């Protein structure tokens, strides 16, 4: 099978990121008449640059694992146009479950929380990426190599997905056409995902297609104005703290909790907020309280 040369799309997109962030700053100040939080943006950009630097090493690791698994593929899918269409949906399906589990298991949340740690929602927030997730979250895409997609195709489509998700991190776009909102992830859908409003927690995990959330019951339309950040914000611009504070908190809970070894291990598997003694609050609990309060107000 002939394997074409495909450039690193993320590296080529960096000038586009810089230009569009500058444009958004101008529009935010001149059109929306709001202050732009430059310290927050600087933290996000630093996290993004760190992610790109770490990716130089982890991409080799991921490619090696995928290449190993590719030896045992069920099919051999060629580099042709219809393969890319299949991969577009297959990769996005894998992304949905990776993203959903990142909100439902603290081990994966420890790296993903970085992306949610800003209380602002703009294009720079899209650049606020993990420094640790690329070492292990790639397991969700591993089945694609076994199915028969070439590792280079998988890595390329993962980059395309990440590039698509850049433009949806903005408050400057309200709603897209109805047909587009029905099928694709949009700024409106993704604002919901980044919000801390109880009804919005752990909703809209889509990458490119919002259809997965509608199929698996995690879709929520944007209604009331989103409040961005975390349920408990970390209140720091320090990139090191942003990158690793949840890892520290998770291991602190594991080692300091006075319970059995089995329950200590559950701190890795259970959702954020879980406590072995039942004292913690999960996003499902917060949503249930919101629903009960809403019923009581009617």
N, C-alpha and C positions, 0 to 999 in steps of 0.2 A: 504494500500500500504506500502510495506517495504521500509524504508528510510535508505540507507547506511550512514556510517560515512565518511565524506570527509574532509581531512586536509586542512589547509590554505596554498594554493600552493605558494602564494607570499612569505610567511615567509620561506618556505623551499627553495625557489630559491635565497635567499639573498647571501649565500656562492658562488653560481654560478655567480651572478652578480659581486661580489668582484673579483673573480679569472679572469673572462673574461675582466673586466676593466683593471686589471694589465697587462694582456697579450696584450691588445690593446695599452696601454701606451708604452710597450717595442717595439712593431711592428711599432708604429708611429715614435718613435725616431730612432730606428735602421734600419728600412726598408725604410720608407718614408722620413727619414732624416728631419723631421719637429719637431719643439718645441711642447711640450704638455702643454696646458694651465691648470695648476693645480688649480688655483684659481677658474676658471670657473667650473671645474669638482667638486671641493669641494662644490660650491654652488648647483650644480645639485644633488649631493649626499645628502646634507642637506635637500633639498626640498623633495627628495624621502623618507628619514627617517621621515620627518614631515608628509608626506602623509600616511605612514604606521601607525604612531602613531595615527593620526586623524581617520584612518580607523577602529581602534579598537572600536571607538564609533559609527561612521557612518554606519558601516556594520550592527550593531544592529538595527539602524533606518530603513535602507533600507530593511532588512529582515522582520521587523515588517510591513512595508507598503506593501511589496510583499505578505506577509502571509495574511494580511487583504483582499487584492484584490483576492487572490487565492480562497477565500471562494466563490467568484462569477464566478469561471472559467466556460468556455464553455465546455471544455473536461477535463478528468483526464489522463494526459500523464504519463505513468509509467517510472521507472528507468530501462530502457532496452537499448540495443545498438542502435537501430534505433532512439530512442528518442534523443540521444546525437548527432546523425547526423543531425536530423531536427533542433535541438537547435543550432548546429554549424552555420548553415546558418541563422536561425532566429535572433540569438544574433548578428551576424555580420551585418545583415541588420539594426538592431536597432542601432548598433555602428556607421554605416555609416551616418545615419541621425542625430545622436547626434553630431558627429564630424563635419558634414557639417553645421548644425545650429550654432555650436560653432564659426564658421567663418562668419556667416551671421547675427548674432544677438549679439549685444554688451553685453547683460546681460550674455550670455554664454561665450562670448569671454573674459570677465573679469576674469574668472577662467582659461580658456584654454590658454590664452596668456602666462602663466607661462612656458608651455612646449615649446613655440617658442622663448623664451627670450634669449636663448644662441646664440652667433654668431659662436659657434663651433658645429660640428656635429660628435658625437662619442657615444659610448655606455653609457657614463655617462649622455648624454643628454636625453636618454630614461628614466632615473631616475628622471629627473626634472619634478615633478608632482605637480598638484594643491593642495592647502590646503583648498580650499573653494568649489570646484566643486562637491565633493561627497555629499554635503548637499542637492543638488537640481537636478543635471543632471541625476540622476537615473530614472527620470520620463520617459525617452525615452525607458527604458527597462520594465516599468510597464505593457504594453500590453501583454508581454510574460506570466506574471502570470495569466492574465485574460484568455488567450488562453488555459492555462492548464499546463504549465511547473512549476514544484515545485520550490519555491524560492531558495532552496539550489542548484538546478541544474543551475538556472540562475546566481547566484553569482559565482558558480564554473566556468561556461563558460566565464563569464566576466573576471575572473582571467586568464584563459587559453588564451584569446584574448590578454590581457595585456602582458603576458609572450611571446607570439609569436612576438609581436611588438618590443620586446627588441632587438633582433639580427639585425633588419633592420636599426638601428641607427648607421651606420658606413660608412666611406668612403673607408675602406680597401677591401670591396667587390664591384667589378665593376658591372658586369651583371651576372644574373643566366641563366640557360638554357632557350631557347625561350618559351618552353611550360610552364615553371614555371612562367616566367615573364607575360605570357598571362593570367594566372588565379589568381596568388597570389600576395600579396603585397611584395615588395622586397626592398633592400637598394636603388636601383636606383629610384623606384617609390616614396619612402618616402623621398629621398633627394629633389625631386621636391616639395613635400609638405612643407618642412621646408625652402625652398628658398624664397628670396625676389625679384628675377627676375620677372618683370611684367607678363610674360607669365606663370609663375609658381604659382602666387598668387591664393590661394583658390582652389587648384587642388589636386587630389589624396587623398581623405579623407578615403580611405580604412583602415580596421582593418586587417583582414586576406586575404580577397578576393578582388582583384582589379576590379573584374567584375562589382561591383556596380557603380564605377566611369565611366566605359565604357557604362553601361546601362543608366546612368542619366546625361551624358554629362559633367562630371567634370574630365575626364582623360587627362593627359598631359605627354608625354614621356620625358625622360631626354635627352636634346640636348646640350645646352650650359652649361658651368660649373655653378653649383648653388652657389649663395651668401647667406649665412645663417644668420638668425636673424629675426628682425622685420623691417618694412619699416622705422620706427623711433625707433632705439634701445634705451633701457633704461639705458645702460652703468652703471651697478652696480652689485656688487657681494653680496650685502646685501640681505639675504633670505627674510627678512620682506618686503623690498621694492619689491622684485621680486614677492612675494605672493599677495601683495595688492595694488600696484601702479596703476593698471588699474581700480580697484574699486574706488580709490580716484579720478582718472581722470574722470571717468564716472559720479560720483556724483557731482563733480565740474562743469561739463558741464550742468548737470540737474539743479542745484541750481543757477548758475551764468548766465545762458543764459536768455536774456531778450525776452521772447516769451510766448505764451499761455501755459497753463497747459497741454493741449493735445500734443503740440509739445515737451514739456519737457519730457513727458512720452515716446516719440518716441526715445529718446536717449538710452532707455533700449532695444528697439525692433529693431531698424535699425542697419545696419552693422557698424563695426568700421570705423571711418573717417567721418561718416555722421554729418552734421551740419544743424541746422534748417534754416539758411539763405542761404544755397546752396553753401557755401564757402569751404566745405570739399571735400576731394577726396576719393572715394571708390576704392577697388581693381579692380572693373570692369572698372573704369575710367582709371586707370593706364594701364590696359591691352589693352584698346581701343587705348590709345595713342601709346603704343608699336606697335600695329598692323598697325596703320596709318603711323608710322615712318618706319616700315618695308616695307610697300607698296611704300612709297616715295623713299626708298633707292634702289628699284629694277629698 
